[in-house]
Amino acid sequence: MKKIIFFVIIMMFMASPSFGKTYHQMGGRIAPDSPTDFHPGKNKVWFLSEGAKVVGNLYLPDNYKKGQKLPAIVVVGPKGSVKEQTAGIYAKKLSQKGFITLVFDHRTYGESEGEPRHYENPYMKIEDVKTAVSYIGSLSIVDKNEIGLLGVCNGGGFGAAAAIYDGRVKAYASVSGLFDLRSQIIRGKPGDSDRLAAIMKKSAEARQKYFETGEVVYVKQMPDVDENSNQLRKEAYEYYCTSRGLCPNYGENKMAVMSMDTRRSFDITDQIGLLAPRPYLAIAGTKALTLGLSETAFRRANEPKELFKVQGATHVGLYDIDKYVDPAVNKLSLFYTKYLN
């Protein structure tokens, strides 16, 4: 009789629609072939964001011991960047402070899937960030109740947008944060509407062309600079277009023109107060052209909050120069230790 019951149970299990299917086929987003056994240092991992494979690096502290469950931090990088650049620097340094950290290539960038390539869509990136939180929260080595987020540059805005509406994120910090991409065009000055209309026209034409032909129209992600370019443009060009920050995974210096309309709709500063009662730390350089944006975000945030200024640092100086990055990392470590432990 027991054998008959066992046989019936097995047959029912095999008849189930989920039998033999991968996590993805069952509706999950855990990539079934991504590693599950991790070692101290850097581990390559991947997960699925809205059906596309996203590739990341998971960092474990050098002194990690099997069986430990540690707090985790997801690090979100700047516009057009990949995991080997500044976000990877922060992820590695924070792992050396005792955290498990995750940095990844957004969809359409680097090793991750997604078309068209180099599509700079804030809202798609926000979804990637939330999925990264889901991924890291699924790991047995992570305390899923102690997850933080860190955003650098444009990632500061995208990370904030994810954190505000994701209760799994217990603490949020930004470095050289850019939270408002709309005000770069709409500044309350004559000609604002014309400038925006020109961008919308160019982007719409590129979007229509992609839909009809599959051809992607591109512009340079980091435009060429000359003596008339402002400090931030010069810094960005030096970082991304020279040996300082250029890496093989970065690919070509380009952005899909059809990204332009979506980018200019993004502004999260008016919502950052909703992050509370979860804590917010804004880090910015005293010589950064974007310092005012971090100050605005800080003013609009509710307690608990803190603004930490790194003396002498410019916007991009906080990307990779140790004498600026290390004080920022030390401050971040104190912040996350306080709120994630």
C-alpha positions as CSV (number, residue, x, y, z in Angstrom):
1,M,0.0,0.0,0.0
2,K,2.8,2.4,0.9
3,K,4.5,1.7,-2.5
4,I,1.2,2.6,-4.3
5,I,0.9,5.8,-2.4
6,F,4.5,6.7,-3.1
7,F,4.0,6.0,-6.8
8,V,0.9,8.2,-7.0
9,I,2.7,11.1,-5.3
10,I,5.7,10.8,-7.7
11,M,3.3,10.7,-10.7
12,M,1.4,13.8,-9.4
13,F,4.7,15.6,-8.9
14,M,5.9,14.8,-12.5
15,A,2.5,15.9,-13.9
16,S,2.9,19.3,-12.2
17,P,3.4,22.2,-14.7
18,S,6.5,23.2,-12.8
19,F,8.3,19.8,-13.0
20,G,11.6,20.0,-14.8
21,K,11.5,23.7,-15.4
22,T,14.1,26.3,-14.5
23,Y,13.5,29.0,-12.0
24,H,12.9,31.4,-14.9
25,Q,10.3,29.2,-16.4
26,M,8.6,28.9,-13.1
27,G,8.3,32.6,-12.9
28,G,11.4,33.2,-10.7
29,R,14.3,35.4,-11.6
30,I,17.1,33.5,-10.0
31,A,19.4,32.4,-12.9
32,P,19.7,28.7,-12.3
33,D,23.3,28.5,-13.6
34,S,24.7,31.4,-11.4
35,P,27.2,30.3,-8.8
36,T,25.9,29.5,-5.3
37,D,29.2,28.7,-3.6
38,F,31.2,31.9,-3.0
39,H,34.7,32.6,-1.8
40,P,36.3,35.7,-0.2
41,G,37.0,38.5,-2.7
42,K,35.3,38.9,-6.1
43,N,32.7,36.4,-7.4
44,K,31.1,36.7,-10.8
45,V,27.3,36.2,-10.6
46,W,24.2,36.8,-12.7
47,F,20.5,37.1,-12.3
48,L,17.4,38.0,-14.5
49,S,15.9,41.5,-14.7
50,E,12.6,41.4,-16.6
51,G,13.9,38.4,-18.4
52,A,17.3,39.7,-19.4
53,K,20.6,38.4,-17.9
54,V,22.3,40.9,-15.7
55,V,26.0,40.2,-14.8
56,G,27.6,41.4,-11.6
57,N,30.5,41.0,-9.2
58,L,29.7,39.9,-5.7
59,Y,32.4,40.8,-3.2
60,L,32.9,39.0,0.1
61,P,35.2,40.2,2.9
62,D,38.7,38.7,2.8
63,N,38.1,37.2,6.2
64,Y,34.7,35.8,5.4
65,K,34.0,32.4,7.0
66,K,31.5,29.9,5.7
67,G,28.2,30.0,7.6
68,Q,28.3,33.7,8.2
69,K,25.3,35.9,7.3
70,L,26.4,39.5,6.8
71,P,24.8,42.8,5.9
72,A,24.9,43.6,2.2
73,I,25.2,46.7,0.1
74,V,24.1,47.1,-3.6
75,V,26.3,49.7,-5.4
76,V,24.8,51.6,-8.4
77,G,27.2,53.3,-10.8
78,P,27.1,56.5,-12.9
79,K,25.6,57.0,-16.3
80,G,27.0,54.7,-18.9
81,S,29.4,53.0,-16.5
82,V,30.2,49.4,-15.9
83,K,31.0,47.3,-12.8
84,E,34.7,47.5,-13.3
85,Q,34.7,51.3,-12.9
86,T,34.0,53.5,-9.9
87,A,31.1,51.4,-8.5
88,G,33.4,48.4,-8.4
89,I,36.0,50.5,-6.5
90,Y,33.4,51.3,-3.8
91,A,32.1,47.7,-3.7
92,K,35.5,46.2,-3.2
93,K,36.6,48.7,-0.5
94,L,33.3,48.3,1.4
95,S,33.7,44.5,1.3
96,Q,37.0,45.0,3.0
97,K,35.1,46.8,5.8
98,G,33.1,43.7,6.5
99,F,30.1,43.9,4.1
100,I,29.0,41.7,1.3
101,T,28.6,44.0,-1.8
102,L,27.2,43.7,-5.2
103,V,27.9,45.8,-8.3
104,F,26.5,45.0,-11.8
105,D,26.3,46.0,-15.4
106,H,22.8,47.5,-16.1
107,R,20.9,46.0,-18.9
108,T,22.2,47.1,-22.4
109,Y,25.7,47.7,-20.9
110,G,28.9,45.6,-20.4
111,E,28.3,41.9,-20.0
112,S,24.6,42.2,-19.4
113,E,22.0,41.5,-22.0
114,G,19.4,44.0,-23.4
115,E,18.7,45.9,-26.6
116,P,19.3,48.4,-27.9
117,R,22.8,48.6,-26.5
118,H,23.8,51.7,-24.4
119,Y,20.2,52.6,-23.8
120,E,20.2,55.0,-20.9
121,N,16.8,54.6,-19.4
122,P,16.5,55.7,-15.7
123,Y,13.3,53.7,-15.1
124,M,14.8,50.5,-16.5
125,K,17.9,51.0,-14.4
126,I,15.7,51.5,-11.3
127,E,14.1,48.2,-12.0
128,D,17.6,46.6,-12.3
129,V,18.5,48.0,-8.9
130,K,15.4,46.5,-7.2
131,T,16.1,43.2,-8.9
132,A,19.7,43.4,-7.6
133,V,18.2,43.8,-4.1
134,S,16.0,40.8,-4.7
135,Y,19.0,38.8,-5.8
136,I,21.3,39.6,-2.9
137,G,18.4,39.0,-0.5
138,S,18.0,35.5,-1.9
139,L,21.6,34.5,-0.9
140,S,22.1,32.3,2.2
141,I,25.2,34.3,3.1
142,V,23.3,37.6,3.4
143,D,21.0,38.8,6.2
144,K,18.1,40.0,4.0
145,N,16.9,42.2,6.7
146,E,20.1,44.2,6.6
147,I,20.4,45.5,3.0
148,G,21.7,48.9,2.1
149,L,22.1,50.8,-1.2
150,L,24.8,53.2,-2.4
151,G,24.5,55.3,-5.6
152,V,27.3,57.2,-7.3
153,C,26.6,60.2,-9.7
154,N,23.5,59.3,-11.8
155,G,23.3,56.2,-9.8
156,G,22.7,58.4,-6.8
157,G,19.3,59.4,-8.3
158,F,18.4,55.9,-9.6
159,G,19.4,54.3,-6.3
160,A,17.3,56.9,-4.3
161,A,14.3,56.2,-6.5
162,A,14.7,52.5,-5.9
163,A,15.3,52.9,-2.1
164,I,12.4,55.2,-1.5
165,Y,9.8,52.7,-2.7
166,D,11.5,49.5,-1.6
167,G,11.1,48.7,2.1
168,R,13.8,46.0,1.9
169,V,16.4,48.8,1.7
170,K,17.3,49.8,5.3
171,A,19.8,52.6,4.6
172,Y,20.7,54.7,1.6
173,A,23.8,56.8,0.7
174,S,24.9,58.7,-2.3
175,V,28.3,59.9,-3.5
176,S,28.5,62.8,-5.9
177,G,24.8,62.3,-6.4
178,L,22.8,63.5,-9.4
179,F,19.1,63.4,-8.6
180,D,17.5,65.7,-11.1
181,L,18.2,65.3,-14.8
182,R,15.3,67.5,-15.9
183,S,16.7,70.8,-14.4
184,Q,19.8,70.5,-16.7
185,I,17.4,71.6,-19.4
186,I,14.5,73.2,-17.6
187,R,16.1,75.9,-15.5
188,G,13.5,78.6,-15.5
189,K,15.4,80.6,-18.2
190,P,14.3,81.9,-21.6
191,G,14.5,79.2,-24.3
192,D,14.0,76.2,-21.9
193,S,10.9,75.0,-23.8
194,D,12.7,75.3,-27.1
195,R,15.7,73.3,-25.9
196,L,13.4,70.6,-24.5
197,A,11.4,70.5,-27.7
198,A,14.5,70.0,-29.7
199,I,15.6,67.1,-27.5
200,M,12.2,65.5,-27.7
201,K,12.1,65.8,-31.5
202,K,15.6,64.3,-32.0
203,S,14.8,61.4,-29.5
204,A,11.4,60.7,-31.0
205,E,12.8,60.5,-34.5
206,A,15.5,58.0,-33.3
207,R,12.9,56.0,-31.5
208,Q,10.7,55.8,-34.6
209,K,13.6,54.7,-36.7
210,Y,14.6,52.0,-34.3
211,F,11.0,50.7,-34.3
212,E,10.7,50.6,-38.1
213,T,14.2,49.5,-39.1
214,G,16.0,48.2,-36.0
215,E,18.7,50.8,-36.6
216,V,20.0,52.6,-33.5
217,V,21.1,56.2,-33.7
218,Y,23.9,57.1,-31.3
219,V,25.6,60.1,-29.8
220,K,28.8,60.1,-27.7
221,Q,28.2,59.2,-24.1
222,M,31.0,61.5,-23.1
223,P,31.3,64.3,-25.6
224,D,34.6,65.7,-26.7
225,V,35.9,68.7,-24.7
226,D,37.8,71.9,-25.4
227,E,38.9,74.9,-23.4
228,N,35.3,76.1,-23.2
229,S,34.0,72.9,-21.6
230,N,33.1,73.1,-17.9
231,Q,35.0,71.3,-15.2
232,L,32.6,68.4,-14.9
233,R,32.7,67.6,-18.7
234,K,36.5,67.7,-18.7
235,E,36.7,65.4,-15.6
236,A,34.2,62.9,-17.1
237,Y,36.0,62.8,-20.4
238,E,39.4,62.2,-18.7
239,Y,37.9,59.4,-16.6
240,Y,36.0,57.5,-19.2
241,C,38.0,58.2,-22.3
242,T,41.6,57.8,-21.1
243,S,43.5,55.0,-19.4
244,R,42.4,56.4,-16.0
245,G,38.9,54.8,-16.1
246,L,38.7,53.1,-19.5
247,C,38.3,49.3,-19.3
248,P,37.6,46.6,-21.9
249,N,34.0,46.0,-20.6
250,Y,33.1,49.6,-21.1
251,G,32.6,49.1,-24.8
252,E,32.1,52.1,-27.1
253,N,31.7,55.7,-25.9
254,K,28.1,56.0,-27.0
255,M,24.5,56.4,-25.9
256,A,21.3,55.7,-27.8
257,V,19.7,58.9,-28.9
258,M,16.2,57.5,-28.0
259,S,17.4,57.6,-24.4
260,M,17.4,61.4,-24.3
261,D,13.6,62.0,-23.8
262,T,13.4,59.5,-21.0
263,R,16.4,60.9,-19.2
264,R,15.1,64.4,-19.2
265,S,11.9,63.3,-17.5
266,F,13.8,62.1,-14.4
267,D,13.8,64.0,-11.1
268,I,13.6,62.3,-7.7
269,T,14.5,65.3,-5.4
270,D,10.9,66.1,-4.6
271,Q,10.3,62.6,-3.3
272,I,13.5,62.0,-1.3
273,G,11.7,63.0,2.0
274,L,9.7,59.8,1.6
275,L,12.8,57.7,2.4
276,A,12.4,58.4,6.1
277,P,12.4,57.0,8.7
278,R,15.2,55.1,7.0
279,P,18.5,57.0,7.1
280,Y,20.2,59.0,4.3
281,L,23.8,59.9,3.9
282,A,24.9,62.3,1.2
283,I,28.6,62.5,0.3
284,A,30.0,65.2,-2.0
285,G,33.3,67.0,-2.7
286,T,33.8,70.6,-1.6
287,K,35.1,71.4,-5.1
288,A,32.4,69.5,-7.1
289,L,30.2,71.4,-9.5
290,T,27.4,69.1,-8.3
291,L,27.8,69.9,-4.6
292,G,24.6,72.0,-4.8
293,L,22.6,69.0,-5.9
294,S,23.7,66.9,-2.9
295,E,22.9,69.9,-0.7
296,T,19.4,70.2,-2.2
297,A,18.7,66.5,-1.7
298,F,20.0,66.7,1.8
299,R,17.7,69.6,2.6
300,R,14.7,67.8,1.2
301,A,15.4,64.6,3.0
302,N,13.9,64.0,6.5
303,E,15.8,62.8,9.6
304,P,17.8,60.7,10.1
305,K,20.2,62.3,7.6
306,E,23.7,63.6,7.2
307,L,25.8,65.5,4.7
308,F,29.5,64.6,4.6
309,K,31.8,66.8,2.5
310,V,35.2,65.6,1.4
311,Q,37.6,68.5,1.4
312,G,39.2,69.3,-1.9
313,A,37.3,66.6,-3.9
314,T,35.7,67.3,-7.2
315,H,32.7,65.3,-8.6
316,V,34.9,62.8,-10.5
317,G,37.7,62.9,-7.9
318,L,35.4,60.9,-5.7
319,Y,35.3,58.2,-8.4
320,D,38.8,56.8,-8.0
321,I,41.3,59.0,-6.3
322,D,42.2,57.3,-3.0
323,K,42.8,60.4,-1.0
324,Y,39.1,61.3,-1.6
325,V,37.6,57.9,-2.0
326,D,39.0,56.5,1.3
327,P,37.5,59.1,3.6
328,A,34.2,58.6,1.8
329,V,34.4,54.8,2.3
330,N,35.3,55.2,5.9
331,K,32.2,57.4,6.4
332,L,30.1,54.9,4.5
333,S,31.4,52.1,6.7
334,L,30.4,53.9,9.8
335,F,27.0,54.8,8.4
336,Y,26.2,51.2,7.3
337,T,27.6,49.7,10.4
338,K,25.3,51.9,12.5
339,Y,22.1,51.2,10.5
340,L,22.6,47.7,9.2
341,N,23.9,46.1,12.4
